[in-house]
Amino acid sequence: MSLKHAILGFLSFKPLSGYDLKKAFDNSVRHFWPANQSQIYRTLTQMTKEGLLEKEVIERNKRLDKKIYQVSDKGSDELHHWLATPLPIQDTREPFLIQIFFGGYLGDDELLNLLRHEVEIAKEQLDAYTQIYQVGIDRASQAEDPRAYFLSMLTLDYGLKSNQALLDWLNNAILQIETKTYAPSKL
């Protein structure tokens, strides 16, 4: 997925400024697709040049002009085509798993430190996702489009379940190393 398609998705809901887009990312999809402000502004400029977006400039006294972006017909077609097209298989790169794969070069204490560090990260993410999910559940009854809201919550559900699975895996790995039970888990 590209940032371009995420921006088209947000702007298909309503026209937004670059600042408002950043808030939209942070409040909804940050757990699986983070974007920084400079990336968003660069991409908005490029998409406008490509004719995917239309830009309205609102002049403001003593402040920078505000630029509001909305999806053009070409952008709407691009978003629909991308949404309807199955994605190719993505390469997955997990640097932490490379550390584990070659962890035989480390002592148990060093390896356990790495694993425990990942446990803390997974717990923090799980807590954050749980809080976001609770806020989302509380707002579900206010959703204008229940189906669209369900799909957005479905992505958060994925984050929760993925992090819980990672946490379970990490805790099992720690237990096996602590007890020196070096046997692969049974499928």
KEBASE-948546 format. One record per residue: residue in one letter; x, y, z of N, C-alpha, C, CB in turn. Coordinates in steps of 0.001 Angstrom, whole numbers, plus 524288, in hexadecimal, padded with zeros to 5 digits. Glycine has a CB too. Layout:
BEGIN
AXYZXYZXYZXYZ ...
//
This chain:
BEGIN
M8034E7FB668000080000800008000080373804CD800007FC4280005804BB S801C28089F7FD5B804B680D777FD5B801E18119380089805A080F657F7C8 L804C8815618021F8028B819C5804F87FE6681C72801A0806D781DB280693 K7FF5181C817FC947FBA081EED7F8EE7F62381CA67F9897FD8481E377F34A H7F5B98179C7F9F07F0958151D7FA4A7EE02816167FF987F11580F3D7F954 A7F12581647803AB7EEF48178E808CE7ECDA81D23808CE7F31F816DE80D24 I7EFBB820B88066F7EDEF82625806167E8EB82678802E37F234829A7803A4 L7E8C1823B37FE807E3EB823A37FB687DF59821977FEA17E49F820467F678 G7E05681D9F801C37DC3981B718050D7DA2481F6D808EF7DE3C816AF807F2 F7DDAC8221A80BA87DBEC8260980F727D90782A7F80CC67E0958283081282 L7DB2282C428085F7D8AF830AE805B27D39A82F25803047DC6B832FA801B5 S7D2B582A17802587CDB08286B8002D7C94F829278042C7CDF7822A87FE6C F7CABB829648093D7C6E082A7780D567C5458303480D3C7C91582903812C5 K7C950833A080D077C8418394480CD87CD5A83C2180B9C7C5DC83B4181224 P7CCF8840D98096A7D1AE843F7808627D47C8454F80D7A7D0438490580566 L7D9AC8453780D4F7DCCB84640811FC7E1B7849458108D7DE3B8411B814C6 S7E3EE84BE6814647E91984E4E813CD7ED3784A21814FA7E9C08533281786 G7F22884B55813DE7F65E847B88152C7F6A9846BD81B017FB8D849CD81338 Y7F5E584ACD81E147F5E984A51823C47F18E846A5825957F54A84FBA82656 D7ECDE8475C823667E87684406824E27E94A83E61823227E364846268228D L7EBED83DA281EB07ED358385381CF47F0CF835A4820E07EFCA8387081782 K7F4B283885822C87F84883640826A27F5488348B82B7B7FC9983A3582821 K7F1A6837C282D4E7EE7283647831D07EB238317B8308C7EAE983ADB8337E A7E9128313082BCF7E5E582CAC82A447E92A827AC82A697E39282D7E824BC F7EDF6827E78286B7F1758235A828A77F26B821C882E507F6B782488825E4 D7F3D3825A1831847F5388247D836ED7F0AE8224F83A157F73F8295883986 N7EBF8823E7838C67E7688223E83BC97E4B981D5E839AD7E38E8269383BFC S7E6D781B12835807E40681695833557E7808122C8315B7E0A58186082EFC V7EB4D8134482E237EE4880F0682BA87F40480ED182D487EDFA80F91825D4 R7F5898121C830EF7FB0381253832967FD1980D00834407FBA18162A8370B H7F9BB8099C836577FB848048B8384B7FD47800E1833F07F737801F983B66 F7FBEF8021082F127FDF77FED182ACF7FFF6801FE826337F9CA7FB22828F5 W7FEF68071A8260B800F580A4D821C88022880FD0823BC7FD0480A7B81D3D P8069C810848265E80802815B882841809E68192F823C680C3C8155582C7D A8092081E328245580B0C821F18207A80CAD826DF82357806D18232A81C3D N8111082922821B4812A382E028242D810DE832A1820DA8189C82E2682500 Q810E5837288233780ED383BDF820BF8118983D0A81B9080F66840858246A S816BA83CA381B628198983DED8168D8183283A1E8122981F7283DE981784 Q8178D8351C8136C815EE8314E80F6F81097832C480D38815C682BB7811BF I80D0E8343E810A9807C18359080EFB807DD83A4580B5F80438836A7813B9 Y80AAC83E6D80CD380ACC8431B8099580D61842198044F80DA58477580C6A R811A683F22804488143083DCE7FF498107383ACD7FBC48193183A8F8003B T80DBA8370D7FE1080A2B833C87FB0580581836F57F9158084782F1E7FE4E L8037883A747FC427FF2883DD97FA85800C9841187F5CF7FD60841797FEFE T80578843477F5F8807728466B7F195807C9843187ECA480CE0848C47F2E6 Q80A0383E6E7ED2980A9083AF47E89E8053B839487E67C80DC98361A7EA16 M8019D837F47E9F37FC73836287E8447F96783A857E58C7F9568341B7ECF5 T7FA2D83F4E7E7537F7A5843BF7E4CA7F9CE844647DF4B7F870848D17E7FE K7FF01843DC7DEAD80173844297D97A7FF6C83FD97D5E180771843C67D9F4 E7FE6983B397D81C7FC82836CA7D5067F6B8837417D3B37FD79831BB7D7F3 G7F41383B157D5FB7EE8783BD17D4F47EAFA838577D8357ED7883AE17CF59 L7ED22835EC7DC477E9FE832907DFB17E703835B57E3CC7ED7A82E8E7E260 L7E8FB83A6B7E4D57E69683DD37E8BE7E5B3843427E67B7EA0683E257EDAD E7E1EE845DA7E8C07E11384B617E7AB7E23F84E477ECB47DB5484C807E5AA K7E47B852F37EC217E61A855F67F0B67E35A85B3C7F0C27EC17856B77F0C8 E7E13F85C917F54F7DEF2861B77F6177E255864917FA107D916861567F7F9 V7E3EA869607F8BC7E72B86C737FC4B7E3B08707A7FEFB7EBCC86F2C7F951 I7E3C48704D804227E0BE873FA807407E49B877DD809A17DD718711980B9C E7E41687CCC808107E799880D680A087E6128824580F987E77D885B780678 R7EA26882E0812DA7E937884498184F7ECDE888C1819B67EA0F87F8181C09 N7EAC888CBC81C2E7EDE28914881DBB7F1FE88FB5821B67EA5C8959B81FF9 K7F6BB89175820D27FB19890C28247A7FC7A88B13825977F9D98936982981 R7FA2888775822E17FB72881E6823857FC4987F9F81E1F7F70987EDA8268B L7FECE87B3281DE77FF7F8788D818EA7FA358772F81697802D88739D81990 D7F9F7877568116B7F528875C280EC57F40A8700D8100B7F59587697808BF K7EF1E86EBB8106B7ED7D869628117C7EC21866C280C557E8C58693C81554 K7EE4B8623680B757ED4285F3D806AD7E9BA85AA8808077F27385D4D80416 I7E54C85A69805777E19085630806437E1A8852CD8015C7DBE7858568076B Y7E24084DC28021B7E29984A177FDBD7DDA8846C57FD817E781846927FE42 Q7DC15845997F8B27D7C1841FE7F7EA7D90983E807F3427D282844FC7F70B V7D69583A007F3277D79D836257EF157D511837EE7E9F97D58D830A87F0BA S7D813837B67E5BE7D5F3838DC7E08F7D350833F77DE657DA5383ACF7DCC7 D7D0C4834627D9FA7CE7182FC77D7797D2A882BBB7D6407CB84831597D269 K7D71882D987D45E7DB7C82A0B7D3327DD5A827577D8337E01882D177D09A G7DD9782A437DC7F7DF33828027E17D7DB52824087E37D7DFEC82C3F7E580 S7D652825267E2D37D23D8217C7E4727D2A581C657E15D7CCC8823F07E3B6 D7D39981CDF7DC427D456818367D8F77D91F815207DAB57D4E3819C57D32B E7DD5B817DA7DBEA7E22C815527DDB37E13C8125F7E2CC7E68C819637DE70 L7DE8E814D77E67C7DD738124A7EB7B7DA1A80D717EAAF7DAB6816177EF3A H7D60A80DE87E79C7D2948096D7E6AE7D595804F47E41D7CDE680B0A7E339 H7D8C0806327E0407DBD7802237DD927DF8B7FF7B7E1727DEFF804897D8EF W7E235802917E4B47E5E2800547E86E7E30F7FCEF7EC707E8F3804A87EB30 L7DE9C7FEC97EE667DBAD7FBC67F24B7D9AB7F69C7F01C7D71D7FEFB7F455 A7D8467F68B7EB237D6007F1DF7E8C17DA117EE097E6AA7D26B7F3727E466 T7DF0C7EF857E6C07E3317EC457E48C7E6127E9577E8DF7E70D7EFA27E15E P7E6387E41A7E8AD7E9377E1357EC9E7EEF47E2DF7EC8C7E8C37DB417EBAD L7F13F7E33C7F1227F6B27E4D67F1947FA517E0327F0C07F7BA7E7577F6EB P7FEF97E12C7EEA8802D07DCEC7EE3F804C77DB737F3B0807787DE897EAAB I806F57D6DD7F41D8093E7D5247F90C80D957D8EF7FA8B80B5E7CF6F7F8A1 Q80D8E7DA8C7FF6C8116A7DE4E80153815D27DB768042080EDA7E256804FE D81A957DD388032F81EFC7DB388063281E7F7DD2E80BC28244A7DCE6803C1 T81F6F7D9CA80F8581F4A7DB48814F8824DC7DB59816FC81BCD7D78681837 R826437DF928197482B7A7DFFF81BBA82ADA7E1338218182ED17E44A818EC E82CF97DDD1824AC82CB97DE7082A55832477DE1D82C83829197DA3282CE0 P834D37E28E82D4B83A377E27D82F4883AC17DF738346883C237E80F83014 F836CA7DFCF837BB836FD7DCF983CB4837747D71483BCE8321A7DE2C83FFD L834C77D50F837E3835147CF71836D083A787CDDD834C8830E27CDDF832DA I83D277D16B83221842947D0508308A845F77CFD683573844C17D4BB82CCF Q844FA7D34E8394F847EC7D2E983E35846F17CDA1840CA8466A7D764841F8 I8421B7CBED840D4840D57C6E2843458433E7C26F8402583AD57C624843B1 F842DB7C2A583AFB844EF7BE81837A484AC07BD9A838C18441C7BFE2831D4 F84DAA7C1E983960853437C17883A628548C7C20B84037856377C5948373C G850937C18A84382851377C22E84922854AA7BE2A84BB584C1A7C21084BA6 G856057BA0E848F4859977B62884B1585EE27B87284C7385A487B1C084742 Y8602D7BCF584A45865197BF9184B80864D87C277850B48668A7C3598472A L860287C2DD852EE85F697C5A8857DA85EC07C1D485C5885AAA7C94B85784 G860067C39F860FB85EDE7C088865A28590D7C0FB866D98623B7C25C86A5F D857317BD8486A3E851A57BD9886BA784FF27C2D586DEE8507D7B94786F8A D853287C5368713F851AD7CA348739E851027CE7086F79855C97CBE6877A6 E854957CEA586BC0854257D28B8678F84F407D199864468590B7D26D8640C L84E4B7CCBE86306849B97CB6085FE6844B17CC8C862D7849E67C59D85E5B L844937CB3C867D383FF77CC5A86B0283EFE7D23D86B73840977C9F787076 N843377D54F86BBD842997DB0486BE183FE97DCF5866E6847FD7DDBA86C8B L841847DAE48627083F057DC6385D778393D7DAED85D83841CD7D9B8858C8 L838237D62E85F18832B87D45B85F2482F5F7D787862F1832837CE8D86097 R831747D8A28677F82E7C7DBA686B6482D8D7E14586987831687DBB1870AD H8314C7E361866C3830917E8998648482C017E886860A2835AC7EA7F861C7 E82BC77E48F85D6B827797E416859A0822407E33385C688288B7DF8F855C6 V822587E073860C381D8F7DFB6863D981B7A7E5028659881E997DC24868AB E81EE87E85D8678781D3A7ED8D8695881AE57F0BF864DF821DC7F08486BC9 I81D587F0848605F81B467F35B85BD0815F07F13585A5181F147F2F78571B A815767EC1A85A28810777E9AA858B880C317EB0B85CA7811137E3AF8585C K80D8D7EB1F861AD809B77EC8C865AF807EA7F2358650580C087EBC186B2D E80B9D7F5AF8640780A457FB398633A806A47FBD485E8880F467FE8D8626E Q807EA7F93485A47804987F991855A47FF397F735856A8807307F6D485100 L7FF1C7F2DF859537FA277F05F85A937F6C97F3F885DF87FB187EB2085D5D D7F9377F681861BB7F65A7FA3A865097F43B7FEC6861D17F9E67FC4E8696B A7F785800DD85E587F5D38054285B107F153803A4857877FA6880752857C1 Y7F1C07FF1F855107ED987FD41851977E8907FC428549E7EF4F7F84084EC5 T7E9197FA418595F7E47C7F93B85C9A7E1B07FE4F85DE67E6067F65C861A9 Q7E4A18024F85F347E243807628605E7DF7F8099885B8D7E67280B4186252 I7E2108095E857147DFB380B4C852347DAC980835850FD7E39C80AE984D96 Y7DB098031D851CD7D68C7FFBE850B67D1F08012A854327D8037F9F98517B Q7D2FB8021D859297CEC98038885CC97CC2D808A685B2D7D0EC803FE8625C V7CF5080C76859967CD2381167857B07C9DB8105E852D67D18C8156B8567B G7CBD080D0984F6C7C8F680BB784AA67C3CB8090A84BBA7CC40808468473C I7C3C28057A84F647BEEB802BD850CE7BAF5806A6852EF7C0017FE5F854E5 D7BCD780A4C8561B7B95780E3F858547B6F0811BC8541D7BC4A8119A85C46 R7B9C58127D84FCB7B7D6815E384B927B4C8812F28475F7BC5E818B18490C A7B49D80DE2847B27B22C80AB7843907AC8080C3C842947B273804F3844FB S7A9AF80D73846B07A42580EBA8460B7A356813EF8433D7A17880EE284B58 Q7A76D81722842E77A70D81C308405A7A8CB81C0583AAA7AA418202184348 A7AA868178D838CA7ACA7817238337D7A8728182C82F697AF10811B88329E E7A9D481B8682BA57A63981CAB827587A5AF817FE823B27A8188217782444 D7A9FD8152D822F47AA08810A481F837ABF980BF8822B27AD8E8119C81A8E P7A85A808DB824F27A9F880484828587ADAA800A5825B57A538801A282A3D R7ACE57FFA2820B67B04B7FBE581DF37B5DC7FDFF81D9E7AE2A7FAC381864 A7B673802F081C1E7BBA88054B81BC27BE368057A821267BB5480ADB81964 Y7BB2D806A8825207BD3F806D782A687BF0C8016B82C2C7B9218090082E2C F7BBF17FD7D82AF47BD647F81882C347C2977F6B6829AC7B91D7F44482A66 L7C34D7F829824BB7C8297F6D9822027CCD47F9A28246C7C7BD7F83F81C38 S7CC157FE7B826197D06C80133828AB7D1BE7FE9382DDC7CF0F807058298E M7CDCA7FCE0830BB7CEBB7FA2B835AF7D11B7F4C6834CE7C9A47F9AA838C5 L7CFFA7F26E8305F7D22C7ED5882F0F7D8227EDA782EAC7CFD97EB55829E6 T7DA287F20782CAC7DFD97F2A682C5E7E23E7F306831D17E1447F78882928 L7DF7B7F5828355B7E1527F5E083ABE7E11D7F08683D667DE097F9DF83DD2 D7DD167ED8E83C497DCA07E83E83E4E7E1517E4F483C927D7767E5B683C71 Y7E2EA7E5A5837AD7E78F7E2EE835AF7EC587E462838F77E8827E44D82FD6 G7ECFC7E97883A0A7F1697EB3783D2F7F15F7E8DE842A07F16D7F11783D91 L7ECC97E8A9844FA7EC4C7E65584A337EDC27E09384A257E6BA7E6FE84C46 K7EB857DDB4846877EC7F7D812846527F21F7D6D5844C87E8C17D57D8427F S7F45A7D9D78413A7F9C97D90583FA17FD7B7D9FB8442B7FB337DC9883B09 N7FC927DE338470B7FFED7DF6184B7D7FF4F7DB6884FD87FEC37E4C984D8A Q7FA907D982850A87F9CC7D57E854AB7FC9E7D078853167F3E27D46A8558A A7FC5D7CF1184E1E7FF1E7CA6B84C3F805087CB1384CDF7FDBC7C95484679 L807087CFC084BAD80C9A7D0CE84C5780E267D05D8521780DFC7D64384A38 L80B017D28E8557280C157D25285B0B80C247CCAA85CFA808027D58185E16 D8086F7C98B85B3A808487C40285CB180D307C13585AC2803567C15A85A74 W80EC07C254855EF813607BFE2853A48183E7C165856B9813F97C17784DDA L818B97C667857F881D487C84385AE381D907C5BB8604B81D1E7CE3C85B6C N8192B7C599863018191F7C33A8683981A757BD7586801813CD7C3F586ACC N818AA7BAC486405819FB7B53E8635E81FD27B49786249816BE7B2D185EE6 A821F47B80485EFE8278C7B7B885DCC82AC17B8A6862BE8290A7BBBF85987 I8293E7BC79865D382C037BD9386ABC82BD97B8D386E548299B7C26086D84 L8273B7B68186EE3826A97B1E28723782A2D7AD7187058820F27B01387251 Q82A3E7AC8786B4382D7A7A8458692F833447A93B86A0F82C707A78D86365 I834FE7AE1D8698083A8B7AF4586A6183BD97AEF48702E83BF37B4BA8683A E838647B0F9873788395C7B0BA87921839977AB1987B1A8351C7B3B887C15 T8364E7A7AE878F68362E7A23987AB6839B079EB2877688309A7A02E87A91 K83C477A121873A683FBF79E5286FFE83CE5799DB86D478448E79C2F872E2 T8380779AE086BE6834C27972E868F28352E798B38633982EDA7973C86AE0 Y83938796D3860A483A3F7988585B3E83791794F38575884024798A985A28 A83279794EB8579782F79791C8853E382B957955B8512082C9C78D27856B1 P82B0C794CB84C0A82737798078493B821AD796D184B14827A77972584344 S81E6B79AC484ADC818E8799FA84C3F816627965B84854815EE79F3B84C7A K812B37934784A2D80FDD78FCA846AA80B89792D68440A80DA178B02849A1 L80AC1791BF83F1D806937946383C338014C7922283D8180785793FE8365C 
//
